[in-house]
Amino acid sequence: MFFKVANLAQLAEFDEIIDVRSPAEYDEDHIPGAINCPVLDNEERARIGTLYCQESPFAARRIGAVLVARNIARHIETHFQQKPKAWRPLIYCWRGGQRSGAMAIIMGQIGWAAHQLAHGYKGYRQQVLADLDLIPDRFDFRVLTGPTGSGKSRLLAALQDAGRQVLDLEGLARHRGSVLGRLPDTVQPRQKAFDTALRQSLLSFDPARPVYVEAESRSIGRVTLPGALLDALRRGTHIRIEVPLEARVTFLLADYDFLVRDPALLRIELERLRQLYPRETLDRWMALIEAGEFAALVHELLERHYDPLYRRSTTRGLAGDRAEHTIVLDSVEAAALEHASAMLNG
């Protein structure tokens, strides 16, 4: 054999991590820092899979060998030609099988210290899930609670600027966690990629110091938080943020200005609430959009939708009814947030 096998504990020992799966597999999730050099692209992988199922494994391997060899040659010529003899690549595919083995063999024959990752991405994914079941219990979470528009996300940013450890779940999810939480020109990660990013964030924290995080429901847009993390947040120290209603309206108008600038998009997003409210309620909200009465719309959305939703969430155990501390702010301006950050001196 012209290559050796390595395990996940050895990732840092290599100069480069090479993911030879298809671009679609890589885009769904990959080991952090890995580059994608597919030995079969999306169409080729589908073609070989069809041959395997409909004709025979031999036919699939015969055609696949040509494609794999051609693609490996192209990668070596374009990406790796100038690598020195001492270069150490780690190569992985779905489960440490033929795709990564083919590239590792050729690289080993060239003379590089090529290694194949044992169990491939599948083993890595299993490790991610196992870690997400265990790691959250290590931390002292300080959980910011409060109704929509209280500036919790901005307070997290102020805490991070002040050098505190911050777990930004909405940032990792690329979503603000509400019915209007989709960010413009932003695609949410797939669940696997979110899990990987969450694990990386948790592993970066010092368990001896508190970790500040915003209270979230089980789902943030289309991604779901692991049960162990939700349990740890419920057990954490809860800090309720209270801000006057009018200040919350002002803040939300600025924070969601992209919806104010695009009334058509705002109407589309609000349509998602149609099953929850009578037709006349949605029609009134649409009329407020048409009239440009955005402050009145936000005021009513807070009173009719978001605040009742928050109150219901408190009865389910994650938010403010059991807050150990309360911080009252006059506004969500930068100075107020800096003051609140200074009060949280843990």
Secondary structure, DSSP 8 states (H G I E B T S, - for coil): ---EEE-GGGGGG-SEEEE-S-HHHHHH---TT-EE--SS-HHHHHHHHHHHHHT-HHHHHHHHHHHHHHHHHHHIIIIITT--TT--EEEE-SSSSHHHHHHHHHHHHHT---EEETTHHHHHHHHHHHHHHHGGGG--EEEEE-STTS-HHHHHHHHHHTT-EEE-HHHHHTB-SSTT-B-TT-----HHHHHHHHHHHHHTS-TTS-EEEE---SEETTEE--HHHHHHHHHSEEEEEE--HHHHHHHHHHHTHHHHS-HHHHHHHHGGGTTTS-HHHHHHHHHHHHTT-HHHHHHHHIIIIIHHHHHHHHHTTSSGGG-SEEEE-S--SHHHHHHHHHH---
